[in-house]
Amino acid sequence: MSGRPGFNEEETPLTRLATRRGRGGEPFLSAGEAMAGERIRADFTRAQMTPSIGQRWDAMPRAPRHGGSLDLSDTAIDAKRRVSEACTAIGPELSGLVLDVCCFLKGLETVERERQWPARSAKLLLKTGLAILARHYGFDRDDANREGRIRRWRAPKDEAGEDGGRD
């Protein structure tokens, strides 16, 4: 998957699904679906939407309480907006499942037990939700069909191997 700092790839259920092979030898999740799951997880973490495990000592009881979006940085607010847009794109039926597995790192068996679903049904619904999310992020298109994205800031090299007019 990605190998970004701050994420342990072994702790997410997506890693197991992305590396697990089907009957034909292809991975269960496509690369775009796995990247979409990791991207919503990164935005969820940046938005500081993960539940707090310990007690917060930064807000003293006598200090005036601000709360809400005043405590969040612009980065966190933007990430929260992106998570909201992604959940809207997935739809209310599948967004809870995608958030549970990708962001809260619940296993598929746990989700099926909590929602009283039949065995192995969450796996197929998760694949469907991640496919919709990959389409929302633009991961379902191949590189030749991507438009408008800047890939690098430097000038392209000409045929002689020289940089485009730079020293």
C-alpha positions in Angstrom: 0.0 0.0 0.0 1.5 3.4 0.8 4.1 3.2 3.5 3.5 6.8 4.7 4.9 7.8 8.1 2.4 7.8 10.9 0.5 4.7 9.7 1.2 1.1 10.6 0.1 -0.9 7.6 -0.2 -4.1 9.7 -3.0 -2.6 11.9 -5.5 -1.9 9.1 -7.9 -4.6 7.8 -7.4 -3.1 4.3 -3.8 -4.5 4.1 -5.1 -8.0 4.5 -7.8 -7.5 1.9 -5.5 -5.8 -0.6 -2.9 -8.6 -0.4 -5.4 -11.5 -0.3 -5.7 -13.2 -3.7 -8.9 -14.4 -5.3 -9.5 -17.6 -7.3 -8.0 -16.1 -10.4 -4.9 -14.9 -8.6 -5.8 -11.2 -8.7 -6.0 -9.2 -5.4 -9.4 -8.9 -3.8 -9.1 -5.1 -3.7 -7.7 -3.2 -6.6 -4.9 -0.7 -6.0 -7.3 2.2 -6.5 -9.7 0.8 -3.9 -6.9 0.3 -1.4 -5.6 3.8 -2.0 -9.1 5.3 -1.5 -9.4 3.5 1.8 -6.0 4.8 3.0 -6.8 8.3 1.8 -10.1 8.5 3.8 -8.2 7.2 6.8 -5.5 9.8 6.4 -8.1 12.6 6.1 -10.0 11.2 9.1 -6.8 11.3 11.2 -5.9 14.8 10.0 -9.4 16.0 10.9 -8.8 14.8 14.4 -12.0 12.7 14.3 -10.5 9.7 16.0 -11.9 9.2 19.5 -9.7 10.3 22.4 -8.4 7.5 24.5 -7.1 9.4 27.5 -8.0 12.5 29.4 -7.2 15.9 27.9 -5.3 18.2 30.2 -5.1 21.1 27.8 -8.6 22.4 28.6 -8.7 23.5 32.2 -12.1 23.6 33.9 -11.7 27.3 34.9 -10.6 28.5 31.5 -13.3 29.7 29.1 -14.4 26.9 26.8 -14.3 27.6 23.1 -15.1 24.2 21.6 -16.3 23.4 18.1 -14.2 24.5 15.1 -12.3 27.2 17.0 -10.0 24.5 18.4 -9.2 23.0 14.9 -6.6 24.1 12.5 -7.3 24.9 8.9 -5.8 21.6 7.9 -8.1 19.7 10.2 -11.1 21.7 9.0 -10.3 21.0 5.4 -9.7 17.3 6.1 -13.1 17.1 7.9 -14.7 18.7 4.8 -13.0 16.1 2.6 -14.3 13.2 4.8 -17.8 14.7 4.7 -17.7 14.9 0.9 -16.4 11.4 0.6 -19.1 10.0 2.9 -21.7 11.9 0.8 -20.2 10.4 -2.4 -20.3 6.9 -0.9 -23.9 7.3 0.3 -25.5 6.7 3.7 -25.9 3.0 3.1 -22.1 2.3 2.8 -20.4 5.2 4.4 -20.7 3.8 8.0 -19.2 0.5 6.9 -16.2 2.2 5.1 -15.6 4.5 8.2 -15.8 1.5 10.6 -13.3 -0.6 8.6 -10.9 2.1 7.2 -11.0 4.7 10.0 -12.0 2.9 13.2 -10.0 -0.2 12.1 -12.8 -2.6 12.9 -12.5 -6.1 11.5 -15.1 -7.4 9.1 -16.4 -10.0 11.5 -16.9 -7.4 14.2 -18.9 -5.2 11.8 -21.0 -8.1 10.7 -21.7 -9.1 14.3 -22.5 -5.5 15.4 -24.9 -5.0 12.4 -26.3 -8.6 12.5 -25.3 -9.2 8.9 -24.7 -12.6 7.3 -21.2 -13.9 7.2 -18.9 -12.5 4.5 -21.4 -9.9 3.5 -19.3 -7.0 4.8 -16.5 -8.0 2.6 -18.5 -7.5 -0.6 -20.2 -4.3 0.6 -16.8 -2.9 1.6 -15.5 -3.6 -1.9 -18.5 -1.8 -3.4 -18.1 1.2 -1.0 -14.3 1.4 -1.8 -15.0 1.3 -5.5 -17.4 4.2 -5.2 -14.8 6.1 -3.1 -12.0 5.3 -5.6 -14.2 6.8 -8.4 -14.8 9.9 -6.2 -11.1 10.4 -5.7 -10.3 9.6 -9.3 -8.3 6.5 -8.6 -10.4 4.4 -11.0 -9.0 6.0 -14.1 -5.7 5.0 -15.6 -2.8 7.5 -15.8 -3.4 8.3 -19.5 -6.9 9.6 -18.9 -6.2 11.9 -15.9 -6.6 15.5 -16.7 -5.6 18.7 -14.9 -3.3 17.2 -12.3 0.2 18.6 -11.8 2.7 15.8 -11.5 5.9 17.8 -11.1 7.0 21.4 -10.9 10.2 21.1 -12.9 10.5 21.7 -16.6 10.5 18.5 -18.7 13.8 17.3 -20.2 14.3 17.5 -23.9 15.5 14.7 -26.1 19.2 15.5 -25.5 18.8 14.9 -21.8 19.2 18.6 -20.9 16.9 20.3 -18.5 14.4 22.6 -20.2 16.6 25.7 -20.3 17.8 25.6 -16.7 21.4 25.6 -15.5 
